Amino acid sequence: MASELFVDKITGKTGTAGSAPLSMSGNTLTATLGASSTVPASIGGSMHFISKATADGTTSSIEFTSLGNHSSFKNLYFVFNDIKPETNSTYMHSQIAISGTTYKTSNYLGIGWELYSNGSSHNNAHAHSTGANLFNLGTLGNAETDGNITESDIPLNGSMFLYSPTETLKYHSILGDFVYNLQGGAICRNTCVGKYYEDNSPLTAIKFFMASGNIASGSIAMYGIKNG
């Protein structure tokens, strides 16, 4: 004969019902998790926070070096928050590694589309790139050093998908969508795609860096996206 246990709340050892981590209402169980609680990737929604890195002015690059540990996710998603360059008139780049943190400087192909305006005129441009980087984002203005730009300028923000990084594929692709200021104050949106091509090589790491100088401030967060 099956046994049944009927409860209204399961409380912590303090006995304070108001802070009970588990509670029942009818047949519904509700779990209240603290800020330090970890939810396994096997449950919940399809998007899971993995880690975040923050620049402090001495940061030459932001790196995520354990991509192979995230094979439970089909794709990875990066969110860029208020990234600013230390030097003016530079570009943001990205490279990947297929062994440790030895980053590749060749076998990339990409294209980006920029739409920009300075208030009195607007334009759009296409930039095709091959060789050393997954993407080129720039020319980035720096509010601290550019006399034409004020502190209220918008730094680089946006997001990027990295598709199937832990799979053995010939091509590993990215799709990015970014907004930032060009040198001189024009607001710009850059939508870009890129790929790294080398036969049958899962990725081990990815880094983001400026073509010149450090990353002055901002952060990048990495999320895992489950397949269904």
N, C-alpha and C positions, 0 to 999 in steps of 0.2 A: 504494500500500500504506500502510495506516495505521501511525503510529508510536505506541509505548507507552513511558511512563516509569514505572518502579517505584521508589518511595521508601518509607522507614519514617517519616522525620521531615523537616520543613523547618524549619531553625533560623534564628535571627537572626544578625546579623553577628558577634556575640560567640562563636558556635559552641557555646554552652551548650545541650546537648540537653534538659536538665531544664526549660528555660523556652521550649521551642519553641512558637510560636503555632499551628502546624498539625502534626497527627500522623495516621498511618494505622494502622488495625487491620483486616486483611482488606480489605474494600471500603468500610469506613466512614472518612470523613474527619471529624476533630474539630478545631474551631477554638477556641482559648483566647483570649478578649479581655481586654484590660486595662481598668482603671476608667474611662479616658478614651475608650474606643472608642465609636463611634456606629453603631448598627444601623439601616439604612434602614427606613422604614415599610413598604416593599414586601415585606419578608420577616419571618419570625418569627410570633408569635402575633397575636391580634386587638387586644390592648391595648398601647399604647406610651406611655411617659413622654415628655412634652413639656417642661414647665418647672415650677418651684416658686418661690413667693414667701413670704418670712418677715417677720412683723411684729416691730417692736422698741420699741413704746411711743410712737413718734412717727409711726406709720403711720395715716393717716386712712382709707385704703382699700387693699385688695389688688386689683390690676387685671391682666387678661390682655387685651392690646391688639392682638393680631395674629391674631384668629380667622380672617380671610380667608386666612391662609397655610396653613391646615390642611384644605384641601378634600379631601385624600386620605382623611380620616376621615369616616365617616358621622355619628358622635356624639362629644361630648366628655364626659369624666367628671372630676369635681373631688373630691378627698379633703381633708377638713378635719382638721387635726391640732392638738389642744390650743389652740383659739382662746379667748382671754380678753379681755373688754372692759377698757378703762382706767377707765371709770366704772361705777358700780353701777346696777342697775335700768334696763337698756337693751335694745334689740332689735337683731338683726342683719338687714340688708337686702341686696338685690341689685338691680342695674339693668343694662340692656344698651344698646348703641349700634348704630345702623345706618349711621353715618357717622363715621369717626374715633373719637374718644373723647367725643363729645357724647352724654351718657347721657340716655335717655328717662325722663321723670318722669310719664308717663301711659300709658294703653292697656294696663294689666296687669290680670289676673284670676287669683285664686288661692284655695286653701283648704288648711287644715292641720288635722291631728288630733293633739292632745296627750294623752298618757297619763302621769300623774305621781303620785308618792307621797312623803310626808315621813316615813314610817316608822310613823306611827300612823293615817294615813288616806290614801286614794287617790281619784283622780277622773280624768275625761277630759273634754275640751272640743274643740269645733270652732270654728275661727276663719276667717271668710270675709273676703277682702280684695279691694279694687279700687283702681285708681288708680296709685300712685306706685312700687310695688315688686313684684318677682317673688315674694317671700315675706317673712313676718315671723317671726323666731325670737326668743323671749324669754319672760318677762322674765329676762335673764341676771344671775346673781349675780356679784359681783366679790370674790374672796377677800381682796384687800388692803384694801378699804374697808368691807366689810360685817361688822359685829361678830357676826352670827349664823352666819357661814360660816367654816370653817377652811381652812388652806392645802392640806389634802388633798382639797378638793372637785374634782369632775370638771369640767374646762372643756368647751367645745363641741367635739364630734367628730362626724364623719359623712361623708356623700357626697352628690353631686348629679349627675344626668345632665342635659345640655343637648342636646336632640335637633335634628339637621339644621341646625346654626347657619349653614353656608355656602350653604344652598340657598335658592332664591327661593320662599318660602312665605308664605301669609297668616298662619299661626300658628307661633310658635316656643315649644316647651313645655319645662318642667323637671319632674323628679321627685327629691325630696330625702328623706333619712332621717337624722335627727340625734339625738344624746343630749347633754344638758347639765343644769346645775343652774339651777333657778329661784331668784329672790331669796328668801332665807329657808331654802334648803337642800334643797328637794324635788328629786328626780331626775326628769327628764322625757325622754320620747321624742317627737319631732315628726316625723311623716310628712306631707309637703306636696307639692302639685302647683301649677303656675302656668303662665301663658302670657303672651306679649307678642303683640299683634295689630296689625299694620300691613301692608297689602297688599304682597306681592312685594319684601321687603326682607331680604337676607342680613345676618347680624350681623357687626359688626366688632370689638366689644369687650364685656367683661363686667367688672363690679366688685362687690366685697363690702365692706360697711362697717357701722359701728354707727350707730344712730339718733342717739346723742350720744357724743362723745368718740372717742378713737383706739382702735385695736386694740392692746392691751398686749403680747400675745405670741401665738405659734402660727404655723402656716403652712398654705398651701393649695397642693396639687399638681394639675396639669392633665395628663390622659391623653387620647390619641386612641383611639377605638374604630373599627376597620375593619368594613366591612359584609361579613362572611364571611371 
